[in-house]
Amino acid sequence: LSISDITVRHHLTRIFDKLGVANRQKLLISAYHLGLVDLPTSAQASPIYSSPA
């Protein structure tokens, strides 16, 4: 099951419009202020990308 890049962009654009933000960074900040997401503490944080062993 997959969706196209265009579909993802369309959905993100609709979310941006609904929250009145212009980009993903502002979306995250807005979601945090609205209590929709919690940011991890440094002890909980893990690297998004890990290097191969």
N, C-alpha and C positions, 0 to 999 in steps of 0.2 A: 504494500500500500504506500503510495507516495503522492505528493502534491508538487506543483511546479513552483519555481521561484516567483513567478508573477503572482500566483495565488497568495503566497506568503507576504509579498510586498503589499498586495491589496488589503489583506487582513491587518497588517501593521499600520497602514495608512488610515484605515477606519478607526483603529484604536487610538492613534495619534490625534485624529480629529475629535473623537469623543472626549479625550482628556485634555485637549487644547495644548498639545506639545508638538515640537517640530522634529524630534529625533529620538533614538533609543536611549541615549543618556538622560534626556529630560523625562522620558517615559519612566525609567527606573526611579528617578528622583520623585516624580509625582506619585508613583505606586507606593514608594516608601512612606511618603507623607500621608497618604490615604490609608496606610496600614495594610496594604495588600501584600506586601513582601517584607521579610525581615532580612537584614544584612547579617552575614555571618561574622562572629567575632574572630579575632586573629587565631584563636585556638581551634575554631571550627573550620577556618578557611583551608581549602586545599587547592593546589594549582589546577587550573583549567586544562592546561596542556602539560603532559609529562613527557620527559625525554625517554627515548628507548633505552632499555638496560643493556 
